[in-house]
Amino acid sequence: MENNDYLEHLKGIKGLIEERTKFKALSGLSGVIAGLFALAGAAVGNYVIYHADSVIYTDVRADIYSPDFFKLVLVAVATLVCAITTGLFFSIRNAKRSQTKLWTKAAQKALINFSIPMLMGGIFTIALLWHGYFFLVAPSCLIFYGLALINASNYTFSDVRALGIALLITASLALFLPGRGLLLWAFGFGILHIIYGAVMYFKYEK
């Protein structure tokens, strides 16, 4: 009986440590919805590109910014905002359901470790656009996002690391298949996110 009490005490300590060191409010549903947003954004972006009056990347190289270019920017921003808003909404809901705080030390560490690669990735991607290396934009987005997830995974679910690794593999393919950049971007941010979200939901929430 004493051994059982001792084991239960150890489990309680382990649970307390994990609560303080791991961010557990991530939602699988938000991953699925973010993936759907990414697929929708890729579809709209593809439509804009192939129905533009001129070749958009050629115009940008010549410092010509057509309405179609700004449409692509708007689609990208809208997709990002929708994905972030959805993730935040479901994380808040999960925290309330489990009666835990959302903004813990683990959440802060996860956000910081996620944000550093993402910030550098954003700067790097803007530089690629500025210098006209458009074929590297899609793989760069995948690379830095994958690295950000791996970096943040030390403070949350291990499934996040698996998603990051899958994104890096997809990015490696995109580097050598420049004509398939948008397709692989959609696969990485769309299909892989949906798979990850479904696994998270059935593993931790269902």
C-alpha positions in Angstrom: 0.0 0.0 0.0 2.8 2.3 0.9 4.5 1.6 -2.5 1.3 2.5 -4.3 1.1 5.8 -2.4 4.7 6.5 -3.2 4.1 5.9 -7.0 1.0 8.1 -6.9 3.0 10.8 -5.2 5.7 10.5 -7.9 3.0 10.7 -10.6 1.6 13.8 -9.0 5.1 15.5 -9.0 5.6 14.5 -12.6 2.3 16.0 -13.6 3.1 19.2 -11.7 6.5 19.5 -13.5 4.9 18.9 -16.9 2.2 21.5 -16.2 4.9 24.1 -15.4 7.3 23.2 -18.3 4.9 22.1 -21.1 2.3 24.2 -22.9 -0.7 21.9 -23.2 -3.4 24.2 -24.5 -2.7 23.5 -28.2 -5.8 22.3 -30.1 -5.9 19.7 -32.8 -9.0 21.3 -34.3 -7.1 24.6 -34.8 -4.5 22.6 -36.8 -7.1 21.1 -39.0 -8.8 24.5 -39.6 -5.4 26.2 -40.2 -4.7 23.6 -42.8 -8.0 24.3 -44.5 -7.2 28.0 -44.5 -3.8 27.3 -46.1 -5.4 25.1 -48.9 -8.0 27.8 -49.6 -5.3 30.5 -49.6 -3.1 28.4 -52.0 -6.1 27.9 -54.3 -6.9 31.6 -54.4 -3.3 32.5 -54.9 -3.0 30.0 -57.8 -6.0 31.5 -59.4 -4.6 35.0 -59.1 -1.3 34.0 -60.6 -2.7 32.2 -63.6 -5.3 34.8 -64.4 -3.1 37.8 -64.0 -2.7 40.2 -66.9 1.0 39.8 -66.8 3.7 37.6 -65.1 3.7 39.0 -61.6 7.3 38.0 -60.6 8.6 39.6 -63.8 6.7 42.8 -62.9 8.2 42.9 -59.4 11.7 42.4 -60.7 11.1 45.5 -62.9 9.7 47.4 -59.8 6.2 47.2 -61.2 3.6 46.3 -58.5 0.3 45.5 -60.2 -3.0 45.1 -58.5 -2.6 41.3 -58.8 0.6 41.5 -56.7 -1.3 43.2 -53.9 -4.0 40.6 -54.2 -1.4 37.9 -53.5 -0.2 39.9 -50.5 -3.8 40.3 -49.2 -4.4 36.6 -49.6 -1.2 35.7 -47.7 -2.0 38.2 -44.9 -5.6 37.0 -44.6 -4.6 33.3 -44.5 -2.0 34.1 -41.7 -4.5 36.2 -39.6 -7.2 33.5 -39.9 -4.8 30.7 -38.9 -3.5 32.7 -35.9 -6.9 33.8 -34.7 -8.3 30.2 -34.9 -5.3 28.9 -33.0 -5.7 31.4 -30.3 -9.4 30.9 -30.0 -9.1 27.1 -29.6 -6.1 27.4 -27.2 -8.2 29.7 -25.0 -11.1 27.2 -25.1 -8.9 24.3 -24.2 -7.3 26.2 -21.3 -10.8 27.0 -19.9 -12.0 23.4 -20.3 -9.0 22.0 -18.5 -9.2 24.9 -15.9 -5.6 25.9 -16.5 -3.9 29.2 -17.3 -3.2 30.0 -20.9 -0.3 32.4 -20.4 2.1 30.2 -18.3 5.9 30.2 -18.2 5.9 27.2 -20.6 3.6 29.1 -23.0 6.0 32.1 -22.9 9.0 29.9 -23.6 7.3 28.1 -26.4 6.3 31.5 -28.0 9.7 33.0 -27.7 11.4 29.9 -29.1 8.8 29.8 -31.9 9.0 33.5 -32.7 12.8 33.9 -33.1 13.1 31.6 -36.2 9.8 32.9 -37.6 11.0 36.5 -37.3 14.3 35.7 -39.0 12.3 33.7 -41.6 10.1 36.7 -42.3 13.1 39.0 -42.9 14.8 36.4 -45.1 11.7 35.8 -47.2 11.2 39.6 -47.7 14.9 39.8 -48.8 14.2 37.0 -51.3 11.3 38.8 -52.7 13.2 42.1 -52.8 16.0 40.5 -54.8 13.7 38.5 -57.1 14.4 35.0 -55.9 10.8 34.0 -56.0 11.4 30.2 -56.5 13.0 30.1 -53.0 10.1 31.8 -51.2 7.9 28.7 -50.7 10.7 26.4 -49.4 12.0 29.2 -47.2 8.6 29.6 -45.6 8.5 25.9 -45.0 12.0 25.7 -43.6 11.7 28.5 -41.1 8.3 27.4 -39.9 9.5 23.9 -39.5 12.6 25.1 -37.5 10.3 27.3 -35.4 8.1 24.3 -34.5 11.0 22.1 -33.7 12.5 24.9 -31.5 9.2 25.3 -29.6 8.5 21.6 -29.3 10.7 21.4 -26.2 7.9 23.2 -24.3 4.8 21.5 -25.7 3.7 18.2 -27.4 6.2 16.0 -29.1 3.8 15.9 -32.1 4.8 19.5 -32.9 8.4 18.3 -33.5 7.1 15.6 -35.8 5.2 18.2 -37.8 8.3 20.4 -38.0 10.4 17.6 -39.3 7.8 16.7 -42.0 7.8 20.4 -43.1 11.6 20.4 -43.4 11.4 17.3 -45.6 8.7 19.0 -47.8 10.9 22.1 -47.9 13.9 20.0 -49.1 11.8 18.7 -52.0 10.6 22.3 -52.8 14.2 23.5 -53.1 14.8 21.1 -56.0 11.4 21.4 -57.6 11.0 25.2 -58.1 8.0 24.8 -60.4 6.1 23.0 -57.7 6.7 25.6 -54.9 3.1 26.6 -54.4 1.9 22.9 -54.6 4.4 21.8 -51.9 3.6 24.9 -49.9 0.0 23.9 -49.9 0.9 20.3 -49.0 3.1 21.5 -46.1 0.9 24.1 -44.6 -2.4 22.5 -45.7 -2.3 18.7 -45.8 0.4 18.1 -43.1 -1.4 20.6 -40.8 -4.7 18.7 -41.3 -3.0 15.4 -40.5 -1.2 16.8 -37.5 -4.4 18.4 -36.2 -6.4 15.2 -36.6 -3.8 13.2 -34.8 -3.7 15.8 -32.0 -7.5 15.8 -31.6 -7.9 12.0 -31.4 -4.8 11.6 -29.3 -5.4 14.3 -26.7 -8.9 15.8 -27.0 -11.3 13.1 -28.2 
